Amino acid sequence: MDPNALIILYDIPSTLPNQSWSPNTWKIRYALNIKRLPYKTCWLRHHEIEPEMRRIGAQPTTHFFSGTKRYTLPAIFCPRTQTAVSDSSTIIFHIENHYPETRSLFPLGTRALQHAFVETRVVSLERVIFPLIVLRNSEILLAESQSEWRARRESWLGKRLEDVAPPGAKRDAALAAVLKNLEGIDECMRENRETTIFLTGGTPIYCDVALAAALTWMWLVLGEDSPEWGAVMGANKGRWRALIDAFKHWENLDY
Ligand SMILES: N[C@@H](CCC(=O)N[C@@H](CS)C(=O)NCC(=O)O)C(=O)O
């Protein structure tokens, strides 16, 4: 085993300047960057995901929106255990367990609670962001991935992507759902009484990573100057702006 081998992070490319856009792969990218764990990105176009995951022995997971069993990213190949690991939560616990010398995202006793928060609160946030950005998301993918990606989402949603949240009442309602969801998370965070950027104070925990990743997806896909992103930035006394600003330290692509 090569002790200097890097973790490989599998991610989905796009036409965005830094390519990375997926909320789930951002969870792992942010986590690896915070932990200062060296890694290298392997970009897989949609049709390459399943064959490569089978080749390295990664398990299928539950797709975050459709709930169907699929080969999804993120996945990593871990040089320490010589294993492929898929599913963002499984990967997070894997790197916590196998790289104990790195900065932990799980203060003692918080694993179960954080897992519950991410799989409920953050996954529901992703699910309300999805309709708002799905059309634009299809457009930022590489040309060869767009039609299959679109067809699958249209079959899950039962309509053309153009009809999911077109400008007007439907788009306003989709944005209102995102803001309501964020308001619910803000309400929980206000129980901390002191105003902190992160859930438990001065350093990010996994819940912060997952929240930042979901919001990063929205701003990367819709763009910093979009009215929807402007609404999020202005919501909840600037809490989300402060979070995203803080995560700018950890947005590098390969460490
Ligand atoms: N439960 C998985 C869900 C990951 C997921 O749904 N990933 C999407 C990208 S955000 C994916 O790989 N999609 C592949 C496809 O649609 O073919 C996790 O938490 O990692």
The ligand as an ORCA input file, in Angstrom:
! r2SCAN-3c Opt
* xyz 0 1
  N     -27.646      9.453     -0.706
  C     -26.647      9.940     -1.601
  C     -27.300     10.774     -2.692
  C     -26.291     11.321     -3.680
  C     -26.948     11.838     -4.940
  O     -28.178     11.811     -5.092
  N     -26.076     12.296     -5.867
  C     -26.489     12.789     -7.159
  C     -25.827     14.125     -7.448
  S     -26.335     15.359     -6.298
  C     -26.025     11.820     -8.236
  O     -24.983     11.213     -8.102
  N     -26.775     11.668     -9.321
  C     -26.386     10.764    -10.357
  C     -27.464     10.599    -11.380
  O     -28.438     11.333    -11.315
  O     -27.278      9.742    -12.255
  C     -25.599     10.768     -0.839
  O     -25.947     11.336      0.229
  O     -24.451     10.814     -1.264
*
